[in-house]
Amino acid sequence: EKSVNVITAKLVEQLTPPKVVEYARRFGIRQNIPPYMSIALGSIEVSLIDMVGAYTVFPNLGYRVTPHLVSRIEDGNGQIVEEHHTERKQVLRKEVAFIMNQLLQGVVQNGSGFRARHLKAPVGGKTGTTDGFTNAWFIGFSPSLTVGVWVGHEGSLKGLGRDETGSRAASPIFVHFMDRYLAEYQEPQRFREPAGVVAVRIDRKTGKLLGDSCLFPLTEYFVSGTEPTEFCDRVAHEHVQDYYETGDEVESD
């Protein structure tokens, strides 16, 4: 939710670039992806339709839905000439998909996707911005719909303008569309929660179980068996820079 690139780089280093490429292929990304560390910073061009297909994995608990442009073709009498049948394939464990779903909801609630916070449905998503503000992205999803927005100059590296980020240039388009969609269609008010995940109260700054002296309470989901077991205390706080100096930012969920 904070879009800290160094964390992404550390994650790619831990997993290794070839493993990241393997996951991208499973998620339906068809573009050529050299297995280099630079993929952590989004150095590979990916089509909007592939990105939308990839993001369907999270609200669908691990199942990717292959996007298609035409649902069916009818003749002049309303008879179906040809119809596309949705393809679904499980590419990720449902528990892991749910955790990613929760993390991406955090982007909307507490991060760069804040403009979608008022929508009358639970929403997750991620902004993206390239160097020089040449491309702005927002991929968002509700329990039943995944939507992608790209803003840029086709085939050109011309910038969109100063500070035209994914948050500022792309996410408002998503919000505009979703406002009208939600006015017409009913949406579940909760994402499906699989067995095998647990909700735990932790301290946001330390990641440990919430203790009596903690200032930053947060309810976080974990795959069962991976949740923290140590309680947070003042010693843990001292390992966080300016923990008490930022105490006026006490958060509540």
N, C-alpha and C positions, 0 to 999 in steps of 0.2 A: 504493500500500500504506500510505501514511502519512495518507491522507484529508485532505490540505491543501487547503482550499477556494480559497485564493488562486491556486493553480496551475490549477484548473478554470476560474476566472474569466478568467485570462490566456489560456487555450486558447480559450474561447468568444469572447473579444475578437478573437483572431487569426483564427479561422475565420469569425466573424460569426454572430450568432444565426440569421439565415435559413438558413445552411448547416447549422447544428445541427438545426434543425427538419426540413430536407430529409432528413438522415440518420435522424432519429427516425421519419419516415414510412416510409422504406425498411426500417427494422427492425420495422415493424408496430405502432408506437404510434398509436392511433386517436384519442386525446383531443385536444381543442383546445389548441394550443401557441402562445401569442403570442410573436413573435420578439423577446424582450427579454433583456437581460443577466442578469436574475434567474433564468433557466433554469439558469445555472451552479450555483445553490445548491439546485436541486430544488424550485422554486416551483410546479411544475405537478403536479397529481394524475394519477397513471397507475395503471391497474388491474394487479392481480397477474398476470393471464393474459397481458397484453400485455408485461409486463416479462420473464416467463419465455420467451415467444416471441422477444423481442429478444435475450436472452442465448444462445439456441441458435446464434446466428451464430458465436460464438467457438470452441467445440469442433468445430463443423461446417465450419470453414475457409471462412467467408463465406456459407454457405447458411442461410437462416432457415427453420425448420420451423413451420408454422402450427399452434398448439395447437387441440385439439378435446376436448370433454368425453365424447363417446360414440364408441368405436371401431367397434362393430357391434351390430346387434340381431338376435337369433335367435328363431325361433318355438319352440313346445313340443317340436318334433322335432329341434331343433338346426340347422335350415336357416336360412341367413343371409337375413334380410329386407332389411336395409340395412347397408352397410358404408362407413366413411369411409376414403378413400385419402389418405395423407399428402401434403401439398403442400410442396414445397421450392423455394425461389427464391434465386438468388445475389444478394446485396445488397452484398457487400464483397469486395475482393480477398483471396485466400486468404492472401497473405503478411501483410497488415495484420491480418486476423483472428487469425492465429497470434501476432503480436506482442501483441495485446490479451490473448490467452489466457495468454501468459507473464506479462504484467503482473498479471493477476488471480490467477494462482497465487502471486505475490508477496504478495498480500493475506493469503493463508492461511499462507504460510511465515513472513512477517515482520511482518504487520500485524494489523488488527482482526479478521480471520477466523481467528485462531490456534487457536480451539477445534476446527477441522476438520483440524488438522495431522496428527493421529494416524490418520486414516482410511486404510484399506488400498487406496487408489487415489489417483492424482494428482487434485487438486481445485483449481479456481479459484473465485473468487466476490467479492462485494462487500457490505459492510454499508451500512446507511443509517439515519439517525436524524433526525426532524424536531424543530423547536423545541418546547420544553416536554415532550419525550419523549412526544409524542402518537402517534407511529408508529415502529415498529421493523421493519427489513427485513434480509433476507439472501437474495440470489440466488446459488446455487452450481451448479457443474457438474462432472461427471466426463467421461471420454471418450465415454460413451454415454447420459448422463442429465443433464437440467437441471431443477433444483428451486427453487421460490420459496417464501419464508416471509414473511408479513406479520403483525405483531402490533399490534393497536390496538382502539379502540372504534368500531364501525360507526356512521358518521354523527355522530360526536361528537369534539370536540377535547379531551376529558378525557385528562389525562396518565396514562401507565402507572406512573409512580413515578420517583423520583430515580435517575438513572444507568441507567435501563432503555433502553439503547442497542440498536442492531441487533446489536452484538457480544454483548451480555449477554442480551437478551430473545429475539432471533430465531435467531441462529446455532446455539444449542444444540438447537433443534427440528430444524434441518437435519441436524445431526450425529446426533441420535437416530434419525431416519429412515434416513439413509445407512448407519449401522452395521448396521441390520437388512437393508437392501437388499443390501449387500455380503456379508452372511453367506449370502445365498441365490443371488446372481447373480455370475458371473465378470465382472471388469472389466479392460480393457486397462491395462497398467501404464505406458503412455506415450501422450501425445496425438500424433496424426499431425503430422508435420513436412513442410511443402511445400518444394519447390525454391524458391530465390529468397530464402532467409533465411540469415544467417550468425551464428554464436556468437562473441563477442569478449570477451576478458578486459579489464575496465576498472576504474578506481578509482570506487567508489560515490559518493564525495563530490564529485569533479570531473567525472565523466563522460568523462574522457579515457582513452586506452589505458594499461594498467597499466604503471607504471615500477618500478624497483628500490626506490625510497624510499616507495612507496605503502603505506598501512596498511589500506585497505578494499577488498580484492579482490572482484570480482563478475563472474560470467559472464552477459552480457546478449545478447539476440538483437536483430538489426537486419534490416530489409529490405536486401538486397544493394545497395550503393552509398550507403547512408545512414550506415554505421558511422563512428565517429570515426577520424581519421587522425593526430591529434597525440598524442604520448606525454605522460603526466603527469610532472611534476617538482616540485621544491621551490618553484619560483616559482608554479606552479598551486596548490599547497597553501596558500600565503600568502594567496590570494584567497578561501579558505574560512574563515569565522570559527571559531576554536578548533579548527582541524584537528588540531594536535598535542596540544592539551589533552584531546581526546577519544580519544586514541590507545589508552587502556586498553580501548576498546570494539572492538578489532580483530575484524573479522568474517571469516568463511570460508564459502564455499559448496561 
